[in-house]
Amino acid sequence: MTAKTIATVGVVLFALTTLSACGNTIRGVGRDAANTVDATQDAGRNVERAAN
């Protein structure tokens, strides 16, 4: 293997790792947003029940 080939493989592996990390972060943010919506809806239901 030449140095150019090794460098190319290294760059590709680095790019794949970086993109994978971004995908995990985006998925985590989506889950957090969904949990926030659920918690807000539950709080609203609790307030409605307390008012009745």
N, C-alpha and C positions, 0 to 999 in steps of 0.2 A: 504494500500500500504506500502510496505517496503521501506527502504532507498535505497536499491539496485535498486528497480524498478524505483523509482523517479530519481535516478542518471542516469539510462539507458535512460529513456525518455528524460531527460535534454540533454544528450550527443547526442542523435539522433536529437533532435530539433536544437541544435547548429550546427551539421554537415549539416543539410538541409539548414539552413540559410546561412551558409558559402558557400555552393555549389551554392545556388541561386544567391548570390552576385557575385561570379566568373562568372557565366553564363551571368549576365547583363553586366559585365565589358567587357567580350570577344565580346559580341554583339555590344557594344558601340565602341570598337576599330575597328571592321569590318566596321561599318558605317562611322567612321572617315576616314578610309583608302579609302573607296569608294568615299567619298566627296573630298578627296585630289586628287584622280585620275580624277574626273570630273573637278575640278578646273584647274588642269594642262592641260587637253585637251582643255578646253575653252580658256586658255591663249595661247596655241599653235595656235588655230584657229584665235585668235585676231592678233597675230603676223603675221600669214600667210596673213590675209586680209590687214594688214597695209603695207606689203611688195609688194602687187600687185597693 
